[in-house]
Amino acid sequence: MTSLFPHDLQPSDVYRLLISIVVPRPIAWVSSLGADGSLNLAPFSFFNAVAGNPPTVMFSIGQRQGVPKDTLRNVRETGEFVLNMVDEALAEKMNLTSGEYAYEVNEFERAGLTPLASMLVKPPRVAEAAVTMECRATQIVPVQDTTYTMVLGQVQVFHVREGLLRPDGSVDATLLKPVARLSGDEYATLGTMFEMKRPNL
Ligand SMILES: Cc1cc2nc3c(=O)[nH]c(=O)nc-3n(C[C@H](O)[C@H](O)[C@H](O)COP(=O)(O)O)c2cc1C
């Protein structure tokens, strides 16, 4: 075994190591609106679901040259965001929206995506996304000793494209075809799936 202590490594090497180990990571493609109406869309792979009911999700946002990224600014200003799921067909467009654009830049336009009015929150959804979740932020938590800020939010409404929902109310992942992030610029699609029943004690 090679044992690596974070404090012996450069911060960028620690980051590279961590994100190559915690894989595959789902991608939150977050649309948000500023108080001035600026529209924003950006991907975040420090993302997961953290509680079932009310359905609660988190994603974590770093800084750009000491300044909060546009998504964090918007969530702070309005408390709302939409999570759009990234599938294989949308991977390239998702990547386009990850450019470090100026605040005024509308990434929907940059990537040729269609904003679709949400039902309960002001930020629009990505019309092309098969699954979207309208969310309200519940906690904005500085991540200790880092430049990251974790946003937690509750899903107000799920939107699922026709044909993706199974009779039991779950989304069929083989039809969703999600894209996950691995190390650096690497991504993954779904591999082999298998089932296991949990122990029945
Ligand atoms: C797949 C992918 C995942 C990313 N995950 C994160 C993340 O978890 N946290 C983060 O701060 N930046 C992440 N980034 C970089 C942001 O998307 C990028 O900084 C973006 O410009 C932020 O946009 P904003 O300033 O409009 O909010 C990721 C980029 C890509 C392509």
Ligand as a Chemical Component Dictionary entry (heavy atoms), coordinates in Angstrom:
data_LIG
# 
_chem_comp.id                   LIG 
_chem_comp.type                 NON-POLYMER 
_chem_comp.pdbx_formal_charge   0 
_chem_comp.three_letter_code    LIG 
# 
loop_
_chem_comp_atom.comp_id 
_chem_comp_atom.atom_id 
_chem_comp_atom.alt_atom_id 
_chem_comp_atom.type_symbol 
_chem_comp_atom.charge 
_chem_comp_atom.model_Cartn_x 
_chem_comp_atom.model_Cartn_y 
_chem_comp_atom.model_Cartn_z 
_chem_comp_atom.pdbx_ordinal 
LIG C1  C1  C 0 -18.263 17.639 -14.675 1  
LIG C2  C2  C 0 -17.849 18.846 -13.893 2  
LIG C3  C3  C 0 -18.010 18.849 -12.518 3  
LIG C4  C4  C 0 -17.662 19.971 -11.768 4  
LIG N1  N1  N 0 -17.848 19.935 -10.418 5  
LIG C5  C5  C 0 -17.593 21.035 -9.678  6  
LIG C6  C6  C 0 -17.862 21.038 -8.280  7  
LIG O1  O1  O 0 -18.337 20.050 -7.708  8  
LIG N2  N2  N 0 -17.608 22.183 -7.594  9  
LIG C7  C7  C 0 -17.126 23.304 -8.200  10 
LIG O2  O2  O 0 -16.932 24.324 -7.542  11 
LIG N3  N3  N 0 -16.859 23.328 -9.538  12 
LIG C8  C8  C 0 -17.098 22.232 -10.277 13 
LIG N4  N4  N 0 -16.873 22.260 -11.633 14 
LIG C9  C9  C 0 -16.418 23.500 -12.266 15 
LIG C10 C10 C 0 -17.602 24.459 -12.479 16 
LIG O3  O3  O 0 -18.581 23.873 -13.318 17 
LIG C11 C11 C 0 -17.096 25.747 -13.145 18 
LIG O4  O4  O 0 -16.227 26.415 -12.247 19 
LIG C12 C12 C 0 -18.205 26.683 -13.575 20 
LIG O5  O5  O 0 -17.679 27.714 -14.359 21 
LIG C13 C13 C 0 -18.933 27.321 -12.406 22 
LIG O6  O6  O 0 -19.923 28.114 -12.958 23 
LIG P1  P1  P 0 -20.583 29.373 -12.276 24 
LIG O7  O7  O 0 -19.489 30.359 -11.916 25 
LIG O8  O8  O 0 -21.460 29.869 -13.379 26 
LIG O9  O9  O 0 -21.336 28.913 -11.077 27 
LIG C14 C14 C 0 -17.156 21.131 -12.396 28 
LIG C15 C15 C 0 -16.965 21.114 -13.796 29 
LIG C16 C16 C 0 -17.305 19.994 -14.524 30 
LIG C17 C17 C 0 -17.108 19.986 -16.019 31 
# 
loop_
_chem_comp_bond.comp_id 
_chem_comp_bond.atom_id_1 
_chem_comp_bond.atom_id_2 
_chem_comp_bond.value_order 
_chem_comp_bond.pdbx_ordinal 
LIG C1  C2  SING 1  
LIG C2  C3  SING 2  
LIG C2  C16 DOUB 3  
LIG C3  C4  DOUB 4  
LIG C4  N1  SING 5  
LIG C4  C14 SING 6  
LIG N1  C5  DOUB 7  
LIG C5  C6  SING 8  
LIG C5  C8  SING 9  
LIG C6  O1  DOUB 10 
LIG C6  N2  SING 11 
LIG N2  C7  SING 12 
LIG C7  O2  DOUB 13 
LIG C7  N3  SING 14 
LIG N3  C8  DOUB 15 
LIG C8  N4  SING 16 
LIG N4  C9  SING 17 
LIG N4  C14 SING 18 
LIG C9  C10 SING 19 
LIG C10 O3  SING 20 
LIG C10 C11 SING 21 
LIG C11 O4  SING 22 
LIG C11 C12 SING 23 
LIG C12 O5  SING 24 
LIG C12 C13 SING 25 
LIG C13 O6  SING 26 
LIG O6  P1  SING 27 
LIG P1  O7  DOUB 28 
LIG P1  O8  SING 29 
LIG P1  O9  SING 30 
LIG C14 C15 DOUB 31 
LIG C15 C16 SING 32 
LIG C16 C17 SING 33 
# 
